[in-house]
Amino acid sequence: MNQAHGWMTGWMGGGGWLWALIGVLVVVLLVVVIVKLTKK
């Protein structure tokens, strides 16, 4: 149980920047897809 709690706190704390990076990448991919669709 202690290990699971440590993983959760580590994911929320240290992994915050990772989720921000993933969010930025998803937005960029969406923009690229929209641009490609509008160019057709």
N, CA, C and O atoms as a DFTB+ gen file, in Angstrom:
160 C
 N C O
     1  1       0.840      -1.202       0.000
     2  2       0.000       0.000       0.000
     3  2       0.877       1.255       0.000
     4  3       0.572       2.240      -0.672
     5  1       1.971       1.200       0.765
     6  2       2.886       2.339       0.829
     7  2       3.541       2.576      -0.534
     8  3       3.763       3.719      -0.933
     9  1       3.849       1.486      -1.242
    10  2       4.482       1.594      -2.564
    11  2       3.535       2.267      -3.553
    12  3       3.958       3.104      -4.350
    13  1       2.262       1.905      -3.501
    14  2       1.258       2.488      -4.396
    15  2       1.110       3.990      -4.111
    16  3       0.985       4.790      -5.038
    17  1       1.126       4.365      -2.837
    18  2       1.005       5.767      -2.458
    19  2       2.215       6.558      -2.954
    20  3       2.079       7.681      -3.439
    21  1       3.398       5.959      -2.828
    22  2       4.620       6.610      -3.299
    23  2       4.604       6.803      -4.803
    24  3       5.081       7.818      -5.309
    25  1       4.052       5.825      -5.520
    26  2       3.946       5.915      -6.982
    27  2       2.983       7.018      -7.376
    28  3       3.232       7.751      -8.333
    29  1       1.892       7.139      -6.648
    30  2       0.887       8.169      -6.950
    31  2       1.456       9.567      -6.712
    32  3       1.272      10.454      -7.546
    33  1       2.135       9.775      -5.602
    34  2       2.702      11.088      -5.295
    35  2       3.819      11.424      -6.274
    36  3       3.965      12.580      -6.671
    37  1       4.608      10.428      -6.667
    38  2       5.680      10.630      -7.634
    39  2       5.126      10.972      -9.002
    40  3       5.681      11.813      -9.710
    41  1       4.018      10.314      -9.384
    42  2       3.392      10.558     -10.687
    43  2       2.764      11.949     -10.731
    44  3       2.865      12.653     -11.736
    45  1       2.112      12.340      -9.625
    46  2       1.457      13.649      -9.575
    47  2       2.486      14.774      -9.501
    48  3       2.295      15.831     -10.102
    49  1       3.578      14.549      -8.764
    50  2       4.583      15.593      -8.577
    51  2       5.581      15.634      -9.726
    52  3       5.643      16.612     -10.471
    53  1       6.365      14.560      -9.865
    54  2       7.413      14.524     -10.877
    55  2       6.877      14.362     -12.288
    56  3       7.531      14.764     -13.251
    57  1       5.678      13.768     -12.421
    58  2       5.124      13.511     -13.749
    59  2       4.288      14.648     -14.291
    60  3       3.760      14.547     -15.398
    61  1       4.154      15.735     -13.537
    62  2       3.330      16.861     -13.981
    63  2       3.833      17.470     -15.280
    64  3       3.053      17.788     -16.178
    65  1       5.168      17.630     -15.366
    66  2       5.756      18.203     -16.581
    67  2       5.536      17.272     -17.765
    68  3       5.384      17.729     -18.898
    69  1       5.519      15.961     -17.503
    70  2       5.328      14.974     -18.579
    71  2       3.941      15.104     -19.188
    72  3       3.784      15.059     -20.408
    73  1       2.931      15.266     -18.330
    74  2       1.556      15.439     -18.833
    75  2       1.397      16.759     -19.570
    76  3       0.642      16.844     -20.538
    77  1       2.109      17.796     -19.115
    78  2       2.077      19.090     -19.815
    79  2       2.684      18.939     -21.209
    80  3       2.168      19.494     -22.179
    81  1       3.784      18.183     -21.306
    82  2       4.444      17.941     -22.586
    83  2       3.536      17.156     -23.526
    84  3       3.427      17.479     -24.709
    85  1       2.880      16.117     -22.992
    86  2       1.944      15.317     -23.788
    87  2       0.797      16.190     -24.294
    88  3       0.387      16.072     -25.449
    89  1       0.284      17.061     -23.434
    90  2      -0.798      17.966     -23.822
    91  2      -0.401      18.882     -24.960
    92  3      -1.179      19.099     -25.889
    93  1       0.828      19.431     -24.893
    94  2       1.331      20.310     -25.951
    95  2       1.466      19.537     -27.265
    96  3       1.100      20.042     -28.327
    97  1       1.993      18.308     -27.190
    98  2       2.162      17.484     -28.389
    99  2       0.820      17.163     -29.034
   100  3       0.697      17.181     -30.259
   101  1      -0.191      16.869     -28.210
   102  2      -1.533      16.569     -28.726
   103  2      -2.115      17.787     -29.444
   104  3      -2.705      17.651     -30.515
   105  1      -1.952      18.974     -28.860
   106  2      -2.454      20.212     -29.478
   107  2      -1.764      20.453     -30.819
   108  3      -2.419      20.801     -31.801
   109  1      -0.447      20.270     -30.863
   110  2       0.315      20.465     -32.109
   111  2      -0.166      19.492     -33.180
   112  3      -0.349      19.879     -34.334
   113  1      -0.372      18.227     -32.801
   114  2      -0.860      17.225     -33.753
   115  2      -2.238      17.600     -34.281
   116  3      -2.502      17.458     -35.475
   117  1      -3.113      18.074     -33.413
   118  2      -4.452      18.501     -33.831
   119  2      -4.379      19.653     -34.824
   120  3      -5.103      19.659     -35.819
   121  1      -3.514      20.625     -34.566
   122  2      -3.349      21.771     -35.468
   123  2      -2.869      21.298     -36.841
   124  3      -3.372      21.754     -37.868
   125  1      -1.899      20.387     -36.857
   126  2      -1.364      19.851     -38.118
   127  2      -2.456      19.137     -38.909
   128  3      -2.568      19.316     -40.121
   129  1      -3.258      18.329     -38.223
   130  2      -4.349      17.591     -38.879
   131  2      -5.383      18.559     -39.457
   132  3      -5.837      18.379     -40.587
   133  1      -5.752      19.579     -38.689
   134  2      -6.741      20.571     -39.146
   135  2      -6.215      21.332     -40.365
   136  3      -6.958      21.557     -41.320
   137  1      -4.952      21.725     -40.339
   138  2      -4.346      22.442     -41.460
   139  2      -4.356      21.564     -42.713
   140  3      -4.667      22.036     -43.806
   141  1      -4.013      20.283     -42.548
   142  2      -3.995      19.377     -43.695
   143  2      -5.398      19.168     -44.275
   144  3      -5.566      19.063     -45.490
   145  1      -6.400      19.109     -43.393
   146  2      -7.775      18.910     -43.851
   147  2      -8.305      20.153     -44.575
   148  3      -9.034      20.035     -45.560
   149  1      -7.942      21.327     -44.092
   150  2      -8.409      22.564     -44.699
   151  2      -7.718      22.853     -46.034
   152  3      -8.268      23.563     -46.875
   153  1      -6.520      22.309     -46.230
   154  2      -5.782      22.537     -47.466
   155  2      -6.321      21.707     -48.625
   156  3      -6.050      22.016     -49.785
   157  1      -7.086      20.649     -48.321
   158  2      -7.587      19.763     -49.381
   159  2      -8.599      20.486     -50.277
   160  3      -9.122      19.893     -51.220
